[in-house]
Amino acid sequence: MVVAGYYSESSCTTMGWLFLKVLLVGMTFSGLLCPLMDFSINGKTGAPKPNIVIILADDMGWGDLGANCGETKDTTNLDKMASEGMRFADFHAAASTCSPSRASLLTGRLGLRNGVTHNFAVTSVGGLPLNETTLAEVLRQAGYVTAMIGKWHLGHHGSYHPNFRGFDYFFGIPYSHDMGCTDTPGYNYPPCPACPQSDGQWRNPGRDCYTDVALPLYENLNIVEQPVNLSSLAQKYAEKAVEFIGQASTSGRPFLLYVGLAHMHVPLSVTPPLEKPRNQSLYHASLREMDSLVGQIKDKVDHMAKENTLLWFTGDNGPWAQKCELAGSMGPFYGLWQARQGGSSAKQTTWEGGHRVPALAYWPGRVPANVTSTALLSVLDIFPTAIALAGASLPPNRNFDGLDASEVLFGRSQTGHRVLFHPNSGAAGEYGALQTVRLDHHKAFYITGGAKACDGSTGPEQHHAFPLIFNLEDDAAEAVPLQRGSPEYRAVLPEVTQLLAEVLGDIAADNSSRADYAQDPSATPCCDLYKIACRCQTA
């Protein structure tokens, strides 16, 4: 086991005292949980504070969930969760790429407020700004024991590491698993070669298919594996999650578990040996593995803390269409207007396929079973909802974009947002800019553009002085905008224009943050130069 260092000696020294700090405050999980405490009580209801488990899939399409699209047969555990809980049909990521979506989940604030407008890199010095308060920090102050397992992607250097952002325990990777210190980062150019198939099983014969990737696997501040073996990563995540749920459940304290899955981000991998139909694609095999991982977590919750645990599953953004056959399904949200212009209307865009994501909530006895909610909700809502359920208070001196969705969760309301704002996440315009407004079932685009598609094309960036407005109730595929002269268009236009001006004014007056996106090679986690999959470029 190696204490996590960086590619310069001075950085490694810094991490040394940070590691000591973690040990002193008792953050490391194995055997160092805080002593048993009196069982926490929610001051608002008199009920025990609920445990909260958040599972965030990566690049999973709305149509990948069988409960959303009946022809999908690869998500049996998730579909069972939907039948035992609540499915959200109109649930949205707060951004359509990795870091901004995760920052909004943990802060309840859009990227223009929390400062995270695009992805952090392997060499990023900064991360989620330190003056932003995370969900883990709020809940730990309220007596929760907290853990983050999986992909972080909100800064790994110094104090941006999860252990310093409210998480007592961290096991996972610092960014996406197509990133790392390699000569050919991530092997992620389409078509991504799958491991050879024989007799219905996936084989891993060598380093030319997805077995190892160069990034580090952390347990707290220790690098415990580098390069990471993808074929065993999912099971390691499941084991650590199950272990945390078991130990936290017996500690007498409520717990927060945030799991950032590697699935369905490329490179895809499955744990061998995996039995599969001969005609099943690698994507579907990987989807089944993800579903199994979620099933293991749910089974442990059911065994240890079923009556007092909210399990919330959703995604960070839509599928990565650039990856061709290794990309998921947008369902009926094709973004046909953009498709005719060129490029993809999925991940990185503000078309429905980019940010409408699968979402489920499960809490037997509290969340009604086999219910579909049509309320307009967002990943932004997880933060204020979890805080309200815990009987805690929102951080002061800042504004939030999420809402407390408890009444929707408990089946007492179908009212969510009336308005959502969708930021640019890389396809067109300035990062983080609010270029699309959702108002009830209408959606107005002030800027349009496509992300890179499977064929390599990108759609042109277009600015619309008079926005394109779609009626999603009649046109979920966003194929034909309303005629500008129509009564419906004229009725919607003034309000969306006013709403956009109001939110931009509110953000300008808010206590907003700015992330440090500076790059420095010394911020790269140490690589083992003797590992083939971890060759650092030093020239």
N, C-alpha and C positions, 0 to 999 in steps of 0.2 A: 504494500500500500504506500502510495507516494502522496505527500502533501501537495495540494494543487499549487503549482507555480506558474509563472509565465516566462516568456522567451527571453527575459532579461533578468540578471541577478537581483537588481534593485526591486523589481516587481515581486520576485519570489520572496524577498525579505518582508515586503509589505504584507503579503499573504500570510507569512508566518505569524505576525502579531494578530492578524484578523482571526486566524485559526485558533490562537490561544484565547482570544476574546470569546469565541463561540464556546469553547470548552468551559470557560469560567462562568458563563451565564447559563450553562446547561442546555444548549441548543441541540447537541447531538442526541439522536433519538434512542439508539440501542442502549438500554440500561440506564439512560440519563433523563428520563422523563421526570417532570416535577413530581413531588410526593403527592399521594392521594389527598384530595381536598373534599370538603363538603360538596354534595351534589348541587350544581349551579341551578338557580331558579330564574326564570324569565320574569322580570319585575312587572311587565305589562300584563301578563296573563296569569301569573301564579303557576304556570306549567314549567317543567324542566326545559332548559334551553335545548333546542334541537341540534343534533349533529347535521353537518352539511357536507355533502359530497358533490363536487362539480367535476364532470368529465367532459373535456373539450377535445373533439376530434379535429384532425388537421386535413384541410382540403377535401372534406367529404361533401358530396353533392346532396341536395335536397332529395333527389330521386334515388339515392343509394339506400334509403331506409325503406324496408318493405312495408311498413305501416303507412308510408306516404304514397308509394307506388306499388300496387299489388303484384306486379310481375317480378319484383325483386325478392329472391328467396334466400339471401345470404345473411340476413340479420335476425335470426330466430330469437335470440336473447333480447335484443332491442324491441322486436315486435311484441314479445311477451310483456316487456316493461310497459309498452304503449297500452296493451290490453288491461294491464293492472294499474295504470296510472293515466296521466294526461298527455296527449299529443298536441303540439302547437303547430298549426298549419301556416301561420303568418309570423314567423319568428326570424329575426335578422341579426346578423353580425354587425358590430359597430363600425367595422371597416372591412375591406375585402382582401386583406393580406395580414401576415402573421403578427408582427410586433404591435401595430396599432390596435388590432382586435383584442389581443391579450391585455394591453394596457387599459383599454376601456372596461374589460371584464373586472379587473382588479381595482379600478378607481371609480366606475360609474360615470366617467367623463369622456367626451369626445377628444380626439387627438389635438384639436386646436386649443383645448383647455389643459390637458395633461402633458402636452409637448411631444407626444410620440405620434408622428405622422407617417413614418415609413420604417422599414426594417433596419435593425442593427446588424452589423457585420461581425465577422470573426475578429477583426482588428479594432472594433469599436471601443473607444475609451469609456463612453457613457452608457446610459440606459434609461429606464423610467426615472424621471427626475426625483431626487431624494426628498424634495418638499411635497411630493404627492404621497398621500396616505393610502396604503393598500388595504384590501379586505382582510388580509391576514393580520395586519397590525391592529385593526379595529377589533377583530374577534379575539385576538390574543389578549388585548387589554380587558376584554369582557370575560376572560377566564378560559378561553378555548386553548386546546393544544392543536397545533397547526402543522400541516405537511404539504409539500409540493412534490409530486412525482411526475417525471416526464420532461417535455420540452418547455423551457423557460422563455428564452428569446426576448428578455427585457433588460439585458446587460449582465455581463459575467465578471467584469473587471472591478476589483476592490469592493466597495460598499454597495454595488449594484447586484451582487450575488443574492440569490433567494434567501439565504440564511440571515441576511441583513435587511430584508424587506418584510419581516413578520413571520417567516416560516421557521418553526422549530427544527424541522427535518426536511432535507432535500435529497432526492435521488433522481438523477436524470441528466439530460444533456443541455448545454447552455444555449443552443440555437438549433436551427433545423438540421436534420441529418444528411442534407445534401451540401452542407457547409463544412469546412475544416481546412487544415493545413496540408494540402496535397498538391501534387503537380497537376492533376486533373480533378478539381473539386467535385465531389459528389457523384461522379459518373452519371450526371443527370441530364444528358442531352438525348432527346428522343430520336429514334425509338429506343427506349431503355431496354437493353437485353435482359431477358429473364434467365434464371438458372435453367439449364436443360431439364427436360421432363422425360421420365421413363416409368412405364408401368403404373401410371396414375399418381406418381409421387414427384415432388420437386427435389432436385438434386443440387448440391452445392459443391461442384468439383474443384473450384479454384477461385482465384481472386478476380477473374474476368466477369463474374456475375456478382450480385449484391450479397456479399457475406460480411465484409468489413468496410467501415468508413472511418475517416481519420479523426473525427471529433472525439473529445473526451467524455467519459461517463463519470459523473460526480456522485459521491455520497457525502453530503454536507460539503466541506471544503477539500475533501480528498478526491483525487483522480484515481478511481479504482479500476478503470479499463480504458486503454487507448492504444490502437484504434478500437472502435466499438463493433462488436459482432452483432449485426442486425438480426440474424436468425434466432438469437436468444433474447433480444431486447424486450420483446412483448411479454414473454413469460417472467422476466426479471421485474418488469413494472407490475405485473399482476401479483407476484409474490410479495413485493414490498408494500403494495397497497393493502393486501390482505393482512400482512403482518401489522401494519400501522392501525388498521381498523380494530384488529384483535386487541392490541396493547392499549390503544386509546379507550376502547370500550370498557376495559377493566380498570381504567385509571380513576374513574369517578368524575372525569371532566368531560364536557362536550368537546367535540372535535370538528375541525375543518380539514377536509382532504380535497386538494385540487390536483387532478390528473390531466396532464397535457399529453395526449397520445401522439405517437409517431405516425400512426395511420391517419389519413390515407395519402400522406405526402410521399413523393418519390425521393429516393429509390424505394421501391416496394420490396418487401421480403416476407417470407413465411417460415415458420419454424418447422424444419424437417423432422421426421417424415410427415408429410401432409397428404392424406388421401383425398382425392378430388376426381370429379368426373373428367374424362379425357378432354372434353371440349370446353372446360371452364378456363377462363383467362386468369392470368396472374392477379389482375385487379380484384376479381371476385374471390379468389382464394385468400388474398390479403384482407378483404372485407370480412370474410368469415373469421379470420384470425382476430381482427379487431373486435368483432361481435363476441367472440369467446372470451376475450380479455374483460370486456364490460360485464359479461355474465358472471365471471369469477368474482368481480368486485361486488356486484349485486347480491350474489349468493352469500358472501361474507356479511354484508349488511343485514340480510334477512336472518342470518344465523345469530348475529351478535346484538343488533340494535334496530330491528325492523320497525318498532313502534315509534321511534323517536328520531328518525333519520330522513332528511330530504335528500334525494338523489336527483341531480339535475344534469341531463345530458344534452349537449348541443355541439355546434361546430364553429370554427374560427372564420371561415369564409367558404365560398363555393369551390367547385372543382377547378383544377389547373389544366385548362383545355390544351395548352401547349404540349402537354405530355401524351397526347394522342390516345392510344389504347390503354394507357395507364392513368387516365383521368376518369372521374366519376360522372354521374348523371345529374343534370340540372332539372330533371323532371319536365314539367310543361313550361318552364321559364326560359325560353329559348333566346330572348332578346333579338327577335327577328329583324327589327329595324336596323340594329347594329350589324347583324349578320349580312344584310344586303350591302352595307357600306364596307365590310371587310373586318377581319380580326375576330377575336373571341369576345363573347359577352358574359364570361364567367369570372373567375378569380381576377382581382385587381380592378374590376369595373364596378360601376354603380347600377348596372342592369340587375334584374332580380336574380339571375343565375350566379351573380357574384357575391351576394350578401344574404339571400334568403337561405336559411340553413335548417337542417332537421333539429328538432328539440323535443325532449320528453321530460316530464317530472313524475317522480314516484315517491310516495309516502303513504303507505297503507293506513287507512283510517282517517287521514287528513286530506290528501289529494284524491278526489273521486276517481274510481276505476273506469277504464274504457270510455274516456271522454275526449272529444276533440275540441280544442279551443280555437276560435277564429280571432281572438284578440290580437291586435297589433303589438307585438312585444319585441324586445331586443336583448342582446347580451349585456347592454348597459344596465338592464334592470336587475341583474343578478346581485350586484353590489348593494343597492338599497333594500332589496327584498331580504337578503341574508341578514343584513344588519337589523332590520325591523324584527325578523323572527327571533334573533338573538337578544332582543330587548336592549340593544346598544343604540348609540347616537351617531348620526352622520358627522364626519369631520367638519369643523366650523370654518367660516371665512372662505367659502368657495361654493360655486354652483354646480349642480349635477344635471346630467342629461337623462339618467335612468329614473324609473319610478318603482315604487313598492308594488309588486304584482301579487301580493299575498291573497287578495280577494279573488283574483283570477285563479291562482293555484288551488284554492279551497273550493272552487266551483260556485262562488257566490256572485261572480261578476263576469261579464264578457267584455268589459271595458278596459282597454289598454291605452296605448298612445293614440292620440288623434293625429299627431305630427311626428315624423322622424326625418332626420337629416342624414344624408349619405355622403361621406367624404371621398374625394379622389384617393385611390390607393395605388396609383401607378400607371393607369391606362391613359389618362389625359388630364392636362392642367397641373396646377401646383399641388404638391403632396398635402393632404389633409383638408384642402379647400372643400367647402360644402357646396357641391355642384348639383345636387339632386334633392328635391323635397317631396316627401310622401305626406299627403293630406287625405286622411280617410282612405278611400279606394282609388284616389287619383295620385299620379306621380309625375312631377315636372322636372325635366332635364334642362339645365342651363348650359351644360357642357356635355358633349358626348364623345366617345372614342372607344376603340376596341383594344383589348390586350393582345399579346401575341397568340396566334392560333396554331393549331397542329401543323398547318401548311407553312408556318413561318410568317404569315401576313399579319399586319396590324391595321386596325381601322384608323382613319384620320381623325385628329382632334378637331372638333367643330364647336364653335361658340354660338349660342342661340339667344339673340336679343329678346326674342319672344320664345319662351321655352317650349320644347316639345312636351305635351301633356298626354299621358295615357290613362285610360280607365281600366285599372287592373281587374275590376269585377267582370268586365266584358272581354278583356284582352290581356290575359295573364302572360301571353307570349310577347307582349310589347311589340306588336307588329305594325300597328297603324295608329299614329298619334291623332288626337282630336283635331278637327279642322279649326284653324285660328278664328274664323268668323262665326263659329257655332255658338249657340247660347251656353252650352256646357263649358266650353273653353273660356268664354267671357266671364262666366260665373266663378270659375276656379282661379283664374290668373291674378286678380287683385289680392286675394288672400295669400297665395303662396309667395307672391312678391313681398308682401308685408311681413309674413312669418320669417322669411329668409333675412330680411333687413333687421328684424327684431333680435334674432338669435345672434347675428354677427355683432350687433351692438352690445348684447349681453356678454358675449365672449370678450369683447374689447375691454369691458369694464370689470371683468372677473379677475380673480386671483389665479391667473393662468401660468403655466410652466413652460420651459423650453428645454428640450433634450439636447444633450451634447452628442453630436454625431461625428465628432473628430475621430480620425483613424490613426492608429499607431501600432506598428507590428509588435511592439513589446506587450501589447494587450492580448496577444494570441496565447491561449493555453499551451503549455509546453508540449512539444511533439517528441516522440521517440524516433530519432533519425534512423534507427536500425530496423524499423517496421516498414515493410513495403508500402502499406496503405497510408503511411504517415510521413511521407517524404516532405520536409519543409523546403521551400525554395529560399535559398539564402543569397542568391545573386541579386 
